[in-house]
Every structure is written in C-alpha cells, then in structure tokens.
C-alpha cells in the first residue's frame, strides 16, 4: 500500500521583490518545499507509520525539481521514496498542466491508498490542483482535512467546516488537501539529511501533451486601476502640497493654518 504526497518545489514569495511598476521578481528567491507541503508530508508520514504503508513523494516541474538539492530537501522530510517528472515544458505550467502531469504519473502507480496534498502552493495559491487531479482520475476530493485514517477499502476523514468539524467515510483512493494546521512540522535533522541521500528517486517521463490553458508566457501583470487618488507623486514636498490641497477641498483644513 502506498500513500503518495504531491508537493511543489517553488520559490519562496518572502524572498521575492516588487519593482516600481508592480512586477514581482522571483529571480533571487530560493526554492524550497513549502510549509504547506511539509504539513502534507508530515500527515502522510504519521499515516504511513500507523498503517505500515510506504510514503512516496511526487513532484512535477522544470529540470530544477530533479536536482539533488530539491530531491534531498523533500526526502529529508520523511518520505520513503520519490517520483519526479522533470521537463522544461513544465517550468511555467499552470494549475491545469501541473494537475495533468500529476494525474498521468499517478495513473501508472499501483496500490495507491490516498493522494495527500498541501492546502495550496506557496507561490500561486490557487488551490485548484487537487480538484483537477481528482477530476482527471475520477477520485473523490476533500479539502481542509485535519485527520485521516485508513480502513479496509475506505478512508475515514475529518475536515474543518464552518462552525466545527465533520467526519466522513469515503471509498479510496481519494485526493485529500490537508489544512495548514493538520500537523506540527519538525525541521529535518542531520540524520534525516544524510538518510535522504540513500533513498530512491525515480524519474518519470513527462506527458507529451501540454494541457490547454497552460501558461506559456506572461506579457504583463498589473493590479486594478487606482481610484480616488489624492496623492499622485513620489516627491515628498509635492506630496505634502497635494495632501494639504485635498484636505482643504474636503473642508478638513480651514484657512491658512490648522
């Protein structure tokens, strides 16, 4: 029996910079296994230890996901083995393309009890991939999962809902997106890092078909137009003058001084 964890090797948004024109630059941001995915791995590890199942990681993306740095970072979190789909065509894959690549890889794996994912990816945060993977495979999908147990032919899942929690018994396999507080994550120690170098990594071929809707290039990203602008300059003296004029126009300042 296998418990599979889908994770993303992604740039840390905390290290991104924002240019004057509003563009977000990830070029200097270091990639890592996000905190959300670390929670998913921890939940899977506990489940695997309880039921004697193998815990296998699965990631898709550009060539960087297959580097030693990336694979060891994931394996040191407690995975028993790793499956990697690395292809330049997946470097900028959107949610649909990523989900298709994951589903194709999973279709070739036997004896899967459950696919566990994080709450969302740390860089995009669209929360679409679990639902699309489940749809492609015909598996049930549950989000905000806080606990899970395996029974013969079924999964017992606890998830957070408005005002409390609910417990469901569903047929497996299924896709479960765990809540951000589903488990307490422990940082890998030196023993974990050294052991990661000895764990198996299987590279799988990428799906030759790039899904419709996959992001190919971005011409520009910009926010909505600002409305009700009172201060439209970066010059401190000019900004102060505009502020005073606006306050006088609104009747907040009366006369020459206030």
N, C-alpha and C positions, 0 to 999 in steps of 0.2 A: 504493500500500500504506500502511495506517495502523497505527500502534501506539498503542493507547489506554491511558491511565493513569487509573484510578479513584482519586480522593483525597477526603478529608473535611476540610471547614472546621470545625474543632472547638475547643472551649475547652481551654486548657492546664490539665491537672489540677494542675500545680505551683503554679498561682495560685489554686486553689480553697481554701476554708476549711471547717473542720468545726465545726459548732455543738456546744453542750454535750449535745444529745440525740442526737448522732451523725450528723445530717443533713449531707450535703455540699452546699455552696453554691457554684455556679459563676457567680453573678450578676456578680462583679467580675473574673472570669477572662477574659483576652483570647483571642480565637480566632485560629487560625493554621493553616497547613499543617504537619502534624506531622512530626517527624523520620522516622517510619516511611514516610510518603508521599513525603517528599523523597528517600529512598533509591529508591523505586519510580520516581520521575520521572528520577532520575539514571541508573538502569539502562536505562530506556526511551530516554533521550537518546543514550546510547552505542550502543544497538542501532539507533536511527534513523540516526545518523551513519554507522554501519558499512554499513548496507544501503540507504541513500538513501530512508528512509521518513519520512512525516510523523508527528510525535509529538503526539497530541491528548489533552488532559485532559478528564475527565468528572467532574462532581460533582453531587450531588443534596442537597437540604435546604430549609430555610426561606428566606425572602426575603434573609437576610443573605449567602447564598452568591453572590448576583449583584451585590453591591456592588462598587464599583471597588477598594476595599481588598482584598477577597477574591480577585477575579479577577487583579489585578496581582500579588498575592503568589504565586499559582500560576504565572502565565505567566512571571514573572521567574526561575523555577527552571529554565527551558529548554524549556518546551512551545512548540509552534508555533501552536497554536490551542486554543480551549476550548469545550466544550459544557456548558451549565448548565441544570439542571432545578430551578427555584426555586418553591416553593409552600408556603403556610402549613401545609397538611396534612402536609408532610414535616418540619416543625420538630422534632417529637419522634418521628419514625419509628424503629422498632426495626430489627433486622437484616433481618427478612423484608421489611418495607416498603421499606427502602433498597435491598435487592437487587432487588426487583421494579421499582422505578423505574429502576435502572441497566440491568436487562435490557431493559426496554421501550425505553429510549433507544438501547441498542446494537443492537437489532433493526432500527432504521431507518438504520443506518450501513453503507455498502458497503465492501468490500475491507479488512476488519479482519484483520490477521495474528495479533494477540495482545492480550489484555487483561492489563495488569500492575497489581497492587495492592501495598500495603504489607503488612507482616506482620500488622498488626491496626490498628484505630482507637485513637487515643491516649486517648479518653475512655471508651469502653465495653470494648474489648479482647476481645470475644467470639470473634473470628476465624471468624465464620460467613458473612459476606457473600460472599467469593469462592466458597465451595462452593454457596451458594444461587443465585448468579448463573449459575454453570456448570450447575447442575441445570436452571434455567429455560430456558437457551439450548441445552442438550444438548452443551456443550463440556466437554472434559476439564479437570480442575483439579489443579494441583500446588502444594504449599506448600514453604516453606523453600528456595526457589530461590536459588542463588548465581550462576548464569550462564546465559545463553541465547543461541542463535544461530538465524538463520532460514535454512532450506534450501528449495528448490523443493517446495512442498506440505507442508512439515513444519517442526517446531521441534526443535532439539537442546537439551535442558535438563539442567543439572547442579543437583542439590539435595543438601542435607545430610541424612544419615541417621545413625542410631545407629552410632557407630564409624567413620564415614568419609563418603564421598560416592558418589552414583550418577549415571550419565549415561543419559538416556532420549531416544529419538527418537519423537515423537508427531505425529499429524496435527493441523494447526491448522484454525481458530483454537482457542485454549485460554485458560484463566484461570490466571495464574501469580502466586502471592503470594510476593514476594521476602523473603529473610531480612534481618534488621536490619543485617547486615554485608556485604550483597551489593555495596555500592559506597560509596565515600567521598564524602560530600556537601560541596559547596562553597557557601558563602554567596553569594547574588546580589550583584553589584557595582552601582554606579550605572548603568553602561551597560546592564546587564540590566533594571534597574527602568525606565529610560526606554524601552527597546525594548518592554517589556511593554505599555505604553500604546497601542502601534500594532498589536498582534496582534488577530486576530479573535476575538470572543466570540459564540457562537450560543446563544440561549436556546430551549430545547425545552419543549413543553407537558408537564405532569405527567400521569401515568397517572390517569385519573379514579377508578379502583378502588383503595381503600386495602386492602392485603393483610390477611387475617385474622391476628391475632397482633400487629399493630402496636400499640405502646404509645400509649394515649390519655391516661391520667393516672396519676399515682402518688400513692396515699394516704399511704404511709409506707414508708421503707426502714429496716430495723433489723438488726443483727447477731444472731447466736445468743445465747441467754441465757448469762450467765457462770456458771461452776460453780466450787465450791471457793473462794468469796470469803472472804478473811480480813480485808481492809480495805474497808469499805463507806462511807467518809466522805471528804470533801474537806478537812475541818478538820485541820490538821497535828497539834494536840495530841491530838485524838481518834484520829487515825490511828496515832500513836505508841503510845497506850494499847492499841489493838486489836492492834497488832503484838506488843507485849510479852505480852499475854494469849495470843495464838496460839502464840508461841514457848514459853511456859511449858507450854501444853497439849500441845505436841509433845515436851516434855522437853528442849528445847534450852537453856532457861534454868531453872536450879535455884535455889530460894531467892529472896531479895530482890534480889541483885545477880549480875551475870555479866560 
